[in-house]
Amino acid sequence: MFNPRPFLVFILNLVFLSNQGQSYPKGYFRYPLDIPPKLNANFGEMRPNHFHMGLDLYTNKRENLPVFAAADGYIARVKIEPGGFGHAIYINHPNGMTTLYAHMNAFMPEVESWLKKEQYKKESWKIELEARPEQFPVKKGQLIGQSGNTGGSQGPHVHFEIRDTGTDKCLNLLLFGFPITDNVPPDINRLAIYDRNQSIYEQRPMMVIPQKTSGSYSAGTLQVRTDKVTLAIQATDRMSNVPNPNGIFIVDVEDNGKRSGGFRIDRIGYDETRYLNAHIDYTAKLAGGPYLQNIFPLPGDRLEIYDRKGPSYISLKDSLVHDIRVTVRDAYANASTLNFRLQRIANPAPAAPKKGTLMRPGELNVFEVDDLQVYIPEGCLYDSIWFTHGTTESTDPQSFSPLHAIHSDLVPVHAKYTVRIKPQKPIPYPLRDRMIIRKTGKPNEVDVAKAKWQLGFYTADFRAFGHFELLSDDQPPSVDCYTLKEGADMSRAAKIMVTVIDNNKELGNFRAELDGKWLLFSQKGNTFTYLFDEHCPSGRHSLRLKAEDEAGNMVEKLISFTR
């Protein structure tokens, strides 16, 4: 007898996929390296505070491999920054797409020459430049630079992206037909079940480890005391001959044979990548757990990856057994399924009384006491919270306030919100313009912002909850030029390296001048490097180094040397 369910689910999936409205031309782009393709990471992989937005191309643990243009086009932009992409180059293509190549060591010579000229003109190593279409045309397979390990890279590789030029959204590169083999279905490691009548941050989920038998996963019959259920899974994808646990592509949920939700990670913009913190169970992850990906969106989640046609939960209004199927797919159509039964056995238990101030997503939320004010704009929260606050005595001798516990760093914040702290004792006049608010959170996490005086409070903006205190900071950074000593002969040296350390780990500005003229130092973390070039000819020179921290404290060092 013909069973219509698989056919109907297939048609529904086609409709969902076609509604994404994106074309992925296969064969248009070539692989940017001339070595066998191998990936360190794929599109959509989970990272702290963001999705991985491209492919990390393996470079055999080496730097300076040649990198080639993936298709005809023109270099539209170059970017240099100490973290993030490091050295990055963007190429626009006639098909309305842009490719990005990041963590490079160097670009093609004509681009390097133009870039250096502009850096000296603007007196800034950190720079982002746009080029005219006729300035740097490139052909498919043309050498555009050398691979590297610059920026926020933790090892040699090339970060490669394809974007929609018009929207700047990043696209899933594994849909473009690159010669990458994958015959391995995703792994499904955990299932989490939540009561949608409660905030995700006010509960612990029912956690289930699925059993794998005959190529599929099962979790038996699961009984709950709620009429609204949401699901999250821990799942990873693996590629043929590559052991890395990669990100998954598609998740679909069926309730008694009807599609009831899911997501497809195929296009994400950098303006929305931080919504990863809503897509995962953030509390579970920061508490040391796995990445659990929510299959249904939270109220404050604005990602476009979800199927939002129906309710954002599984309805258990009846007490019948529901057959649930979760299907996880990768970009090569390899699939794994998880089957289980779900049943409501009782009405939801009465909610325990909550302590604190109820704050909801999509609203301006305000908390005020005598010595603290917190203003949380409407786009900051993903789900409701019962906001809490407490104080303890600070142990820092530079502190002018108690240590304020502002809710919990196990709850994410999407955008910046304002913290205002009233000093608990008079601040000496010389320190009034040297005040900072310091936030501490997860192990070894410190965030510092210069505090501004406003109507009896010092104020600053932050992007995470945690412990806050008002501090004075009149200690300038230290500058260590360990490759250059006063009066040194640098005729045989290749570079000068400078390390800048601040007591609060927040560096504001760094500037170097050679004989009164700005000198180009690159930056990696708190280390600054100058490679000797035509800007330092033979003779005796004076190098002036200036560093400023977040509070405005400045240090200056003058060193003479011979070249």
Long-range contacts (C-beta under 8 A, 24 or more apart in sequence): 5-257, 8-257, 9-252, 9-254, 9-257, 9-259, 12-259, 13-252, 13-259, 16-259, 16-262, 16-264, 16-307, 17-264, 20-264, 20-266, 20-267, 22-164, 22-171, 22-266, 22-267, 24-171, 24-172, 24-175, 24-176, 24-177, 25-95, 25-176, 26-176, 26-177, 27-177, 28-71, 28-93, 28-95, 28-176, 29-70, 29-71, 29-99, 29-162, 29-176, 29-178, 30-68, 30-70, 30-71, 30-140, 30-141, 31-57, 31-70, 31-178, 31-179, 32-57, 32-67, 32-68, 32-69, 32-70, 32-99, 32-101, 32-158, 32-160, 33-57, 33-59, 33-65, 33-66, 33-67, 33-68, 33-147, 33-158, 34-65, 34-66, 34-68, 35-59, 35-60, 35-65, 37-178, 37-179, 37-180, 38-241, 38-242, 39-180, 39-239, 39-242, 39-244, 39-246, 40-157, 40-244, 41-244, 41-246, 41-247, 42-173, 42-174, 42-237, 42-239, 42-246, 42-247, 42-331, 43-170, 43-171, 43-172, 43-173, 43-174, 43-247, 43-265, 43-266, 43-331, 44-172, 44-247, 44-248, 44-249, 44-265, 44-268, 45-246, 45-247, 46-247, 46-276, 46-280, 46-291, 46-293, 47-276, 49-274, 49-276, 49-277, 50-273, 50-274, 50-276, 51-247, 51-265, 51-268, 51-273, 51-276, 52-247, 53-161, 53-170, 53-268, 53-270, 53-273, 54-100, 54-102, 54-159, 54-160, 54-161, 54-162, 54-170, 54-173, 55-159, 55-160, 55-161, 55-173, 55-174, 56-157, 56-158, 56-159, 56-160, 57-157, 57-158, 57-159, 57-160, 58-157, 59-147, 59-156, 59-157, 59-158, 61-155, 61-156, 62-147, 62-156, 63-105, 63-146, 63-147, 63-148, 63-149, 63-156, 64-105, 64-106, 64-146, 64-147, 64-148, 65-146, 65-147, 65-158, 66-143, 66-146, 66-147, 67-101, 67-104, 67-143, 67-144, 67-145, 67-146, 67-147, 67-158, 68-141, 68-142, 68-143, 68-144, 69-99, 69-138, 69-139, 69-140, 69-141, 69-142, 69-144, 70-99, 70-140, 70-160, 70-162, 71-95, 71-99, 71-140, 72-138, 72-139, 72-140, 73-99, 73-137, 73-138, 74-131, 74-133, 74-134, 74-135, 74-136, 74-137, 74-138, 75-111, 75-131, 75-135, 75-136, 75-138, 75-144, 76-130, 76-131, 76-133, 77-128, 77-129, 77-130, 77-131, 78-107, 78-111, 78-115, 78-128, 78-129, 78-131, 79-127, 79-128, 79-129, 80-115, 80-119, 80-125, 80-126, 80-127, 80-128, 80-522, 81-126, 81-128, 81-151, 82-126, 82-151, 82-523, 82-524, 82-525, 83-151, 83-152, 84-151, 84-152, 85-150, 85-151, 85-152, 85-159, 86-148, 86-149, 86-150, 86-151, 86-152, 86-153, 87-145, 87-148, 87-150, 87-151, 88-151, 89-144, 89-145, 91-138, 91-144, 92-133, 92-165, 93-165, 96-164, 96-165, 96-166, 97-162, 97-163, 97-164, 97-165, 97-171, 98-161, 98-162, 98-163, 98-164, 98-165, 98-168, 99-160, 99-161, 99-162, 99-163, 100-159, 100-160, 100-161, 100-162, 100-163, 101-144, 101-145, 101-158, 101-159, 101-160, 102-151, 102-158, 102-159, 102-160, 102-161, 103-147, 103-148, 103-149, 103-150, 103-151, 103-153, 103-157, 103-158, 103-159, 104-145, 104-146, 104-147, 104-148, 104-150, 104-158, 105-145, 105-146, 105-147, 105-148, 105-149, 105-150, 106-145, 106-146, 106-148, 107-144, 107-145, 108-136, 108-143, 108-144, 108-145, 110-136, 111-136, 111-144, 111-145, 116-520, 119-520, 120-518, 120-520, 120-535, 123-518, 125-520, 125-521, 125-522, 125-523, 126-523, 150-524, 164-267, 167-269, 168-269, 168-270, 169-267, 169-268, 169-269, 170-267, 170-268, 170-269, 170-270, 171-266, 171-267, 172-249, 172-265, 172-266, 172-267, 172-331, 174-249, 174-330, 174-331, 174-332, 175-266, 175-331, 180-239, 181-239, 181-240, 181-241, 182-237, 182-239, 182-240, 182-330, 182-331, 182-332, 182-334, 183-240, 183-332, 183-334, 184-237, 184-238, 184-239, 184-240, 184-330, 184-334, 185-215, 185-328, 185-330, 185-334, 185-335, 185-336, 186-235, 186-236, 186-237, 186-238, 186-248, 186-328, 186-329, 186-330, 186-334, 186-335, 186-336, 187-235, 187-236, 187-237, 187-238, 187-245, 187-336, 188-212, 188-217, 188-233, 188-234, 188-235, 188-326, 188-328, 188-336, 188-338, 189-233, 189-234, 189-235, 189-236, 189-290, 190-233, 190-234, 190-290, 190-292, 191-219, 191-231, 191-232, 191-233, 191-326, 191-338, 191-340, 192-231, 192-232, 192-233, 192-234, 192-281, 192-284, 192-292, 193-222, 193-224, 193-229, 193-230, 193-231, 193-342, 194-229, 194-230, 194-231, 194-232, 195-224, 195-225, 195-226, 195-228, 195-229, 195-348, 196-226, 196-228, 196-229, 196-230, 196-296, 196-312, 196-313, 197-226, 197-227, 197-228, 197-348, 198-351, 199-383, 199-384, 199-385, 200-230, 200-281, 200-283, 200-294, 200-298, 200-382, 200-383, 201-283, 201-383, 201-384, 201-385, 201-410, 201-411, 202-354, 202-384, 202-385, 202-386, 205-232, 205-281, 205-284, 205-292, 208-340, 210-338, 210-340, 215-336, 216-336, 216-337, 216-338, 216-339, 217-336, 217-337, 217-338, 217-339, 218-338, 218-339, 218-340, 219-338, 219-339, 219-340, 220-340, 220-341, 221-321, 221-340, 221-341, 221-342, 221-343, 222-340, 222-341, 222-342, 222-343, 223-343, 223-344, 223-345, 224-316, 224-342, 224-343, 224-344, 224-345, 225-344, 225-345, 225-346, 225-347, 225-348, 225-349, 226-316, 226-344, 226-348, 227-315, 227-316, 227-317, 227-344, 227-347, 227-348, 228-313, 228-314, 228-315, 228-316, 229-313, 229-314, 229-316, 229-342, 230-294, 230-295, 230-296, 230-312, 230-313, 230-314, 231-294, 231-295, 231-296, 231-314, 231-324, 231-326, 232-280, 232-281, 232-292, 232-293, 232-294, 232-295, 233-292, 233-293, 233-295, 233-326, 233-328, 233-338, 234-290, 234-291, 234-292, 234-293, 235-293, 235-328, 235-336, 237-330, 237-334, 248-293, 248-328, 248-329, 248-330, 249-329, 249-330, 249-331, 250-327, 250-328, 250-329, 250-330, 251-293, 251-295, 251-326, 251-327, 251-328, 251-329, 252-326, 252-327, 252-329, 253-295, 253-314, 253-324, 253-325, 253-326, 253-327, 254-323, 254-324, 254-325, 254-327, 255-314, 255-322, 255-323, 255-324, 256-322, 256-323, 257-323, 259-307, 260-310, 260-314, 261-295, 261-296, 261-306, 261-307, 261-310, 261-312, 261-314, 262-295, 262-306, 262-307, 263-293, 263-295, 263-303, 263-305, 263-306, 263-307, 264-305, 264-307, 265-305, 266-305, 267-304, 268-303, 268-305, 272-302, 272-303, 272-304, 274-414, 275-301, 275-302, 275-303, 275-382, 275-414, 277-382, 277-412, 277-414, 278-303, 278-382, 278-383, 278-412, 278-414, 279-303, 279-305, 282-410, 282-411, 282-412, 283-410, 283-411, 286-409, 286-410, 286-442, 287-410, 295-326, 298-361, 298-382, 298-383, 299-361, 299-362, 299-382, 299-383, 299-384, 300-361, 300-362, 300-379, 300-381, 300-382, 300-383, 300-414, 301-382, 314-342, 316-342, 316-343, 316-344, 318-344, 319-343, 319-344, 319-345, 354-386, 355-386, 355-388, 356-385, 356-386, 356-387, 356-388, 356-389, 357-386, 357-387, 357-388, 358-384, 358-385, 358-386, 358-387, 359-384, 359-385, 359-386, 359-387, 360-384, 370-422, 371-401, 371-402, 371-421, 371-422, 371-424, 372-404, 372-406, 372-419, 372-420, 372-421, 372-422, 373-418, 373-419, 373-420, 373-457, 374-406, 374-417, 374-418, 374-419, 374-420, 375-417, 375-418, 375-420, 376-413, 376-417, 377-415, 377-416, 377-417, 379-414, 379-415, 380-413, 380-414, 380-415, 380-416, 380-417, 381-413, 381-414, 382-412, 382-414, 385-411, 394-469, 396-469, 396-471, 398-471, 398-472, 398-473, 399-469, 399-470, 399-471, 400-424, 400-425, 400-427, 400-435, 400-470, 400-471, 400-472, 401-469, 401-470, 402-469, 403-467, 403-468, 403-469, 404-467, 404-468, 404-469, 405-466, 405-467, 406-465, 406-466, 406-467, 406-468, 407-465, 408-465, 409-441, 409-442, 409-445, 409-464, 409-465, 409-466, 411-465, 412-464, 413-462, 413-463, 413-464, 413-465, 415-463, 416-461, 416-462, 416-463, 417-461, 417-462, 417-463, 418-459, 418-460, 418-461, 419-459, 419-460, 419-461, 419-462, 419-468, 420-454, 420-457, 420-458, 420-459, 421-451, 421-457, 421-458, 421-459, 421-468, 421-469, 421-470, 422-456, 422-457, 422-458, 423-458, 423-470, 427-472, 430-474, 431-472, 431-474, 433-552, 434-472, 434-473, 434-474, 434-551, 434-552, 434-553, 435-470, 435-471, 435-472, 435-473, 435-551, 436-460, 436-470, 436-471, 436-472, 436-473, 436-504, 436-550, 436-551, 437-462, 437-468, 437-469, 437-470, 437-471, 438-468, 438-469, 438-471, 438-504, 439-464, 439-466, 439-467, 439-468, 440-466, 440-467, 441-465, 441-466, 441-467, 442-466, 446-504, 446-505, 448-504, 448-505, 448-506, 448-550, 449-550, 450-550, 450-551, 450-552, 471-504, 473-503, 473-504, 473-549, 473-550, 473-551, 473-553, 474-551, 474-553, 475-503, 475-553, 476-547, 476-548, 476-549, 476-553, 476-554, 476-555, 477-501, 477-502, 477-503, 477-507, 477-547, 477-548, 477-549, 477-553, 477-555, 478-502, 478-555, 479-545, 479-547, 479-555, 479-557, 481-545, 481-557, 481-559, 484-543, 484-559, 484-561, 485-559, 485-561, 486-559, 486-560, 486-561, 487-560, 487-561, 487-562, 488-561, 488-562, 489-561, 489-562, 490-532, 490-561, 490-562, 490-563, 491-538, 491-562, 491-563, 493-532, 494-531, 494-532, 495-529, 495-530, 495-531, 495-532, 496-521, 496-529, 496-530, 496-532, 496-543, 497-527, 497-528, 497-529, 498-527, 498-528, 498-529, 498-545, 499-526, 499-527, 499-528, 500-526, 500-528, 500-547, 501-526, 502-549, 502-550, 503-549, 504-549, 504-550, 504-551, 506-549, 506-550, 507-547, 507-548, 507-549, 507-550, 508-548, 508-549, 508-550, 508-552, 509-546, 509-547, 509-548, 510-545, 510-546, 510-547, 510-548, 511-545, 511-546, 511-547, 512-543, 512-544, 512-545, 512-546, 513-543, 513-544, 513-546, 514-541, 514-542, 514-543, 514-544, 515-541, 515-542, 516-542, 516-544, 519-543, 532-563, 536-563, 537-563, 538-563, 539-563
